Amino acid sequence: MPATHAPTVVIENFYPCLEGGRHPVKRVIGEPLDVWCDIFKDGHDVMSAALRWRLAGSKRWSEAPMKLDNNDRWHAACTFEKAGRWEYVVEAWGDLFRSWKKTFAVRIGAKDPDVPIEAREGARLLKEAAVRAKKAGATAAASQMQECADLLTKVPAQDILEVLQSDEMQALMDQFPDRDLSTLSAPMTVIVERERARFSAWYEFFPRGAEGLADKHSTFRDCLGRLDHAAHLGFDVIYFPPIHPIGITARKGKNNTLTAKEGDVGSPWAIGGPAGGHRAVEPALGTLDDFKWLVGEANKRGLEIALDFAINCSPGPSLRQRPSRMVLPASRRQHPLRRKSAQKVSGHLPDQFPLRRLEGAVEGAHRRCAVLGRLRREDLPRR
């Protein structure tokens, strides 16, 4: 829940941290994430802190206590059990019980006459912790804390000091701390992937040429020999070019020639034909069931299959089915340089087939798909 009070603790200088937290750090499943940060506040209070993490969108938080390393530097570690986008925060607060224990021990050692007053203050803290434990369903812990609170007001302080300062007592109180005035850091993001996302060896081949025969178009069912060879060489990922139906319009020929002859299979990156588009499989390779079978055979050999993500399209029937998703009507398109209607700019897209030229680019994290026409030099604005 968001805090309803001003921050009481400063939490800063995180490590690891990329660009001030604007970019997520990365880990693989089961790999520890060591989180470091500076935590401090005004006054002489003893502080406590916890590292909290969860899968993005989940309501369940996991938590680990943070430890003071040196000066104001705190540290904790967490691991992630599944792939996905995770987030973590640091929560810190002034620990009233630890602060009280420190002061109480000093007053007893100095034989301060205010020790009974401090004892009543400690009893109050124990009773409040007992209430929190009872609400959490820990009745046994609540009874122990209530018993210690009663002893503080009845037994001489020096007789119970050893119990109050024991590790067992502190561990009990740490389960039910008072976080009413705690401070939460801004959430940080972690992208968790499988081990092969960190490192893997990829073997690429065209499934249509799996058998290496110039006079035969191979199918998915003919790829097992290549899989065995890749596995024997130590590869763990098979990389395929697009396996979708190849376009017919303006199909390329052998060796990237612009004119296709009868029997030329075309470029697998020119996607879309009578057999379908990005949701279909090239019929010459087989069926979708054949591809699923091949994926299963690859998994048996410890291999995975990765497909080239290609947004390239052949200007054929598959695009005419959904033209409105690809380009605006000619009357609404604006020339990017002159801000004029596309119909009035020479060299722009022809009206009879606005999708004649499609150039797709995937660059870094930015994916662009723009419909462009060839502009002549004289069409460009002059300075």
Legacy VTK file of the C-alpha trace (Angstrom):
# vtk DataFile Version 3.0
C-alpha trace
ASCII
DATASET POLYDATA
POINTS 383 float
0.000 0.000 0.000
1.251 3.528 -0.687
2.533 5.397 2.332
0.170 7.924 3.943
2.984 9.854 5.589
6.134 11.654 4.589
9.253 9.494 4.114
11.032 8.835 7.395
14.059 7.040 5.934
16.304 7.810 2.979
16.813 4.863 0.585
19.155 5.547 -2.326
22.207 4.557 -4.378
20.987 1.137 -5.540
23.209 -1.493 -7.068
22.709 -3.034 -9.551
20.933 -0.154 -11.255
20.836 0.849 -14.932
20.267 4.496 -15.791
18.719 5.266 -12.418
16.284 2.368 -12.707
14.912 3.358 -16.115
16.084 0.040 -17.558
15.596 -3.377 -15.920
18.463 -5.574 -14.827
18.475 -9.176 -16.024
18.854 -12.526 -14.331
18.137 -16.150 -15.160
15.901 -18.479 -13.196
17.468 -19.411 -9.859
20.312 -16.888 -10.122
20.680 -14.675 -7.005
20.128 -10.957 -7.323
22.315 -9.188 -4.755
20.739 -5.848 -3.910
22.779 -3.090 -2.283
21.609 0.361 -1.240
22.263 3.170 1.223
19.739 3.520 4.068
19.869 6.203 6.753
17.701 8.569 8.781
18.010 11.367 11.263
18.437 10.754 14.987
19.935 7.756 16.781
17.266 5.154 16.037
18.350 1.651 15.169
16.971 0.779 11.747
15.667 -2.346 10.095
15.075 -3.009 6.407
13.653 -5.692 4.174
13.957 -6.566 0.520
10.600 -7.382 -1.062
10.011 -8.840 -4.538
7.160 -10.224 -6.605
6.188 -11.198 -10.129
4.808 -8.101 -11.854
1.030 -8.000 -11.437
1.002 -10.452 -8.546
-0.332 -9.500 -5.119
1.934 -11.873 -3.196
5.255 -10.465 -2.038
8.273 -12.447 -0.924
10.575 -10.876 1.641
14.093 -11.189 3.029
15.699 -9.143 5.834
18.494 -6.784 4.843
21.780 -6.635 6.750
23.943 -3.633 7.502
27.298 -4.147 5.808
29.364 -1.019 6.423
28.484 2.550 7.295
25.043 3.066 5.693
25.349 0.279 3.112
22.732 -2.479 3.353
22.533 -5.752 1.480
20.127 -8.619 0.754
19.656 -11.232 -1.958
16.697 -12.856 -3.681
16.084 -15.437 -6.412
13.320 -15.862 -8.977
11.644 -19.204 -9.594
10.084 -18.491 -12.999
10.704 -16.422 -16.098
8.961 -13.098 -16.489
9.096 -9.488 -15.418
9.652 -9.049 -11.689
9.873 -6.022 -9.450
11.480 -5.386 -6.095
11.456 -2.652 -3.478
13.292 -1.932 -0.263
11.287 -1.109 2.858
13.047 0.520 5.810
11.903 1.842 9.167
13.125 2.953 12.549
13.047 -0.191 14.701
11.425 0.869 17.979
12.181 -2.345 19.861
15.851 -2.467 18.875
16.239 1.209 19.709
14.559 0.677 23.073
16.767 -2.339 23.895
19.885 -0.288 23.247
18.765 2.557 25.506
17.403 0.229 28.190
20.710 -1.635 28.538
22.623 1.655 28.871
20.257 2.939 31.583
20.544 -0.301 33.575
24.329 -0.169 33.357
24.321 3.427 34.550
21.786 2.649 37.327
19.531 5.342 35.963
16.533 6.080 38.241
14.317 6.197 35.133
14.768 2.461 34.462
11.207 1.637 35.673
9.802 4.168 33.219
11.838 2.621 30.414
10.617 -0.820 31.498
7.001 0.291 31.100
7.867 1.642 27.643
9.312 -1.741 26.687
6.249 -3.522 28.023
4.062 -1.340 25.811
6.109 -2.259 22.732
5.843 -5.959 23.597
2.081 -5.758 24.086
1.621 -4.012 20.726
3.696 -6.705 19.047
1.564 -9.358 20.759
-1.552 -7.761 19.268
-0.021 -7.856 15.786
0.966 -11.511 16.256
-2.539 -12.420 17.404
-4.065 -10.740 14.327
-1.681 -12.768 12.153
-2.865 -15.980 13.823
0.392 -16.610 15.738
-1.179 -17.172 19.145
1.868 -18.914 20.623
4.144 -15.983 19.736
1.572 -13.543 21.065
1.471 -15.383 24.411
5.268 -15.288 24.745
5.445 -11.564 24.087
2.588 -10.845 26.478
4.349 -12.876 29.165
7.573 -10.883 28.705
5.606 -7.635 28.888
4.094 -8.688 32.234
7.514 -9.661 33.598
8.955 -6.263 32.698
6.538 -4.570 35.093
6.927 -7.104 37.902
10.517 -8.358 37.914
13.621 -6.199 38.449
14.909 -5.028 35.081
18.395 -6.496 35.486
16.888 -9.965 36.015
15.096 -9.979 32.662
17.649 -8.044 30.599
19.351 -11.201 29.359
16.044 -12.563 28.050
15.207 -9.289 26.292
18.589 -9.170 24.574
18.589 -12.810 23.466
18.592 -13.717 19.774
15.447 -15.764 20.253
13.540 -12.753 21.569
14.746 -10.550 18.730
13.802 -13.164 16.126
10.328 -13.314 17.641
9.920 -9.544 17.480
11.282 -9.408 13.922
8.342 -11.481 12.763
5.874 -8.788 13.786
7.603 -5.390 13.487
5.878 -2.033 13.696
6.007 -0.655 10.155
3.475 2.128 10.503
6.132 4.717 9.655
8.140 2.657 7.189
9.406 4.023 3.878
9.277 2.211 0.544
11.751 2.802 -2.248
10.654 3.256 -5.853
10.130 -0.154 -7.493
12.967 -1.587 -9.578
12.431 -4.034 -12.444
14.128 -7.341 -13.200
13.672 -9.373 -16.377
14.121 -13.070 -15.642
14.822 -15.484 -18.475
15.814 -19.107 -18.946
19.465 -20.116 -18.893
19.581 -20.334 -22.701
18.615 -16.686 -22.948
22.010 -15.891 -21.410
24.050 -18.182 -23.629
23.213 -20.693 -26.335
24.775 -21.991 -29.544
22.559 -21.578 -32.628
22.644 -23.714 -35.781
20.825 -22.266 -38.784
19.635 -24.099 -41.871
16.802 -23.821 -44.366
14.367 -26.687 -43.812
13.630 -26.778 -47.548
17.282 -27.694 -48.131
17.687 -30.036 -45.164
18.758 -32.977 -47.363
21.133 -30.904 -49.478
19.530 -32.047 -52.749
19.332 -29.483 -55.541
16.442 -31.240 -57.269
14.240 -31.833 -54.204
12.364 -29.529 -51.821
12.761 -31.007 -48.336
9.979 -31.008 -45.748
9.878 -30.830 -41.973
9.882 -34.632 -41.917
13.237 -34.641 -43.716
15.048 -32.512 -41.089
15.968 -35.188 -38.546
19.408 -35.750 -40.025
20.241 -32.078 -39.607
18.977 -32.129 -36.032
21.193 -35.085 -35.165
24.187 -33.377 -36.757
23.587 -30.121 -34.843
23.164 -31.974 -31.553
26.380 -33.932 -32.172
28.279 -30.668 -32.728
27.050 -29.306 -29.389
24.450 -26.820 -30.580
21.304 -26.347 -28.523
19.098 -24.088 -30.692
17.999 -24.637 -34.300
17.348 -21.373 -36.131
14.885 -21.397 -39.035
14.135 -18.624 -41.519
10.412 -17.824 -41.863
8.346 -20.941 -42.591
5.220 -19.096 -43.797
3.796 -19.322 -47.332
6.058 -17.581 -49.844
4.554 -14.919 -52.094
4.122 -15.264 -55.826
3.931 -11.624 -56.865
7.372 -10.340 -57.917
8.943 -13.585 -56.668
12.734 -13.682 -56.829
14.669 -16.376 -58.622
17.884 -18.208 -57.870
20.817 -16.241 -56.490
18.530 -13.294 -55.704
17.714 -12.565 -59.329
14.673 -10.387 -59.897
13.041 -12.751 -62.373
11.803 -16.130 -61.167
11.664 -19.109 -63.468
9.286 -22.013 -63.230
10.124 -24.081 -60.159
11.952 -21.309 -58.278
10.830 -21.402 -54.649
11.373 -17.713 -53.869
12.572 -15.964 -50.742
11.069 -17.116 -47.422
11.131 -13.484 -46.252
8.541 -12.506 -48.880
5.626 -13.756 -46.796
2.072 -14.130 -48.007
0.474 -15.943 -50.914
-2.611 -17.950 -51.892
-1.846 -20.400 -49.054
-2.024 -17.685 -46.400
0.165 -15.279 -44.475
1.910 -15.125 -41.108
-0.493 -17.597 -39.502
0.046 -20.356 -42.068
2.870 -22.721 -43.050
4.420 -23.012 -46.507
2.682 -26.087 -48.031
5.919 -27.333 -49.595
7.361 -27.743 -46.089
4.399 -29.643 -44.694
1.617 -28.819 -42.284
1.446 -27.193 -38.887
1.177 -30.661 -37.361
4.400 -31.616 -39.125
6.123 -28.613 -37.607
4.843 -29.495 -34.132
6.203 -33.014 -34.661
9.601 -31.568 -35.585
9.624 -29.385 -32.458
8.960 -32.486 -30.367
11.791 -34.398 -32.070
14.138 -31.461 -31.448
13.228 -31.413 -27.772
14.026 -35.128 -27.509
17.542 -34.276 -28.693
17.944 -31.417 -26.223
17.335 -28.819 -28.942
14.923 -25.936 -29.293
13.692 -24.340 -32.510
13.748 -20.563 -32.969
11.942 -18.863 -35.850
13.049 -15.687 -37.556
10.625 -12.896 -36.718
9.946 -11.304 -40.098
7.297 -8.679 -40.778
8.142 -8.553 -44.479
5.165 -9.157 -46.744
4.744 -10.058 -50.374
2.306 -7.647 -52.089
-0.176 -10.382 -52.803
-3.619 -11.636 -51.734
-2.761 -11.982 -48.043
-2.252 -8.227 -47.737
-5.315 -7.294 -49.768
-7.419 -9.127 -47.161
-6.573 -6.472 -44.526
-5.426 -3.303 -46.316
-6.905 -0.976 -43.697
-4.490 -2.327 -41.068
-1.452 -1.541 -43.161
-1.984 1.923 -44.681
-4.381 4.861 -44.556
-6.551 5.694 -47.572
-4.711 7.806 -50.146
-6.817 10.869 -49.365
-5.728 10.748 -45.689
-2.052 10.025 -46.193
0.289 12.983 -45.864
3.626 13.324 -47.564
6.186 13.204 -44.691
8.223 16.094 -46.104
5.764 18.496 -47.748
2.670 17.883 -45.602
0.604 17.568 -48.768
-1.889 14.942 -49.771
-0.133 11.838 -51.051
-2.240 12.015 -54.225
-0.619 15.352 -55.111
3.007 14.341 -54.642
4.708 12.776 -57.645
6.682 9.645 -56.968
4.530 8.694 -53.955
2.542 5.489 -53.573
0.248 4.741 -56.533
-3.435 4.803 -55.712
-4.304 1.596 -57.525
-2.176 -0.510 -55.098
-0.964 1.459 -52.050
0.930 -1.523 -50.642
3.212 -1.941 -53.629
6.301 -1.162 -51.572
6.573 -2.353 -47.977
9.790 -2.055 -46.045
10.005 -3.461 -42.532
12.748 -2.740 -40.075
13.392 -4.056 -36.588
16.181 -2.055 -35.009
17.179 -2.504 -31.374
14.046 -2.310 -29.224
12.176 -0.198 -31.818
10.026 -1.938 -34.401
8.891 0.061 -37.349
6.747 -0.951 -40.261
6.322 1.900 -42.753
4.756 2.008 -46.200
7.086 4.070 -48.355
7.345 5.049 -51.995
10.427 5.930 -53.974
11.050 9.694 -53.958
13.008 11.275 -56.760
15.675 13.806 -55.830
13.674 16.635 -57.413
10.732 15.846 -55.121
12.742 16.596 -51.968
12.476 20.106 -50.463
15.371 22.402 -51.215
17.190 24.438 -48.566
LINES 1 384
383 0 1 2 3 4 5 6 7 8 9 10 11 12 13 14 15 16 17 18 19 20 21 22 23 24 25 26 27 28 29 30 31 32 33 34 35 36 37 38 39 40 41 42 43 44 45 46 47 48 49 50 51 52 53 54 55 56 57 58 59 60 61 62 63 64 65 66 67 68 69 70 71 72 73 74 75 76 77 78 79 80 81 82 83 84 85 86 87 88 89 90 91 92 93 94 95 96 97 98 99 100 101 102 103 104 105 106 107 108 109 110 111 112 113 114 115 116 117 118 119 120 121 122 123 124 125 126 127 128 129 130 131 132 133 134 135 136 137 138 139 140 141 142 143 144 145 146 147 148 149 150 151 152 153 154 155 156 157 158 159 160 161 162 163 164 165 166 167 168 169 170 171 172 173 174 175 176 177 178 179 180 181 182 183 184 185 186 187 188 189 190 191 192 193 194 195 196 197 198 199 200 201 202 203 204 205 206 207 208 209 210 211 212 213 214 215 216 217 218 219 220 221 222 223 224 225 226 227 228 229 230 231 232 233 234 235 236 237 238 239 240 241 242 243 244 245 246 247 248 249 250 251 252 253 254 255 256 257 258 259 260 261 262 263 264 265 266 267 268 269 270 271 272 273 274 275 276 277 278 279 280 281 282 283 284 285 286 287 288 289 290 291 292 293 294 295 296 297 298 299 300 301 302 303 304 305 306 307 308 309 310 311 312 313 314 315 316 317 318 319 320 321 322 323 324 325 326 327 328 329 330 331 332 333 334 335 336 337 338 339 340 341 342 343 344 345 346 347 348 349 350 351 352 353 354 355 356 357 358 359 360 361 362 363 364 365 366 367 368 369 370 371 372 373 374 375 376 377 378 379 380 381 382
